[in-house]
Amino acid sequence: MLDRRLRALRQARKMSQVDLARRLGVTKQSVSNWENDNIQPSIEMLVKLSKTFSVTTDYLLGLDSGEYLDVSGLEPEIVAHIRQLVDALRDR
C-alpha cells in the first residue's frame, strides 16, 4: 500500500524520484526501493514523507482511506476559498 500511495503522491505533484530524494536528503535508490516495495522507510522518514505530502502517516500506510490537506497557518478566508475549490472539483 505504501509503495502505491507514495508513487501516486509524488507523481501527482509532478516530482521525480530524484526531486523527492533531494527534498528528503536520501538517495534516488531509497525512493525507488520504497516505491517498488523492496524496503520500508524508517519511522522518522515516514513522518518526513507525511509532512512532505501533507498527508497522515495512517494514509501512507493504508490505515486511512482519506487524503487530507494541511491548511493550518492559513488565513480563514484562504481556507474557505480552498474549500470552495474542492467542492467545485467534486461537482465536475
Buried (B, 14 or more C-beta within 10 A) or exposed (E): EBBEBBBEBBEEEEBEBEBBBBEBEBEBEBBBBBBEEEEEBEEEBBEBBBEBBBBBBEBBBEEEEEBEEEEEEEEEEEBEEEEEEEEEEEEE
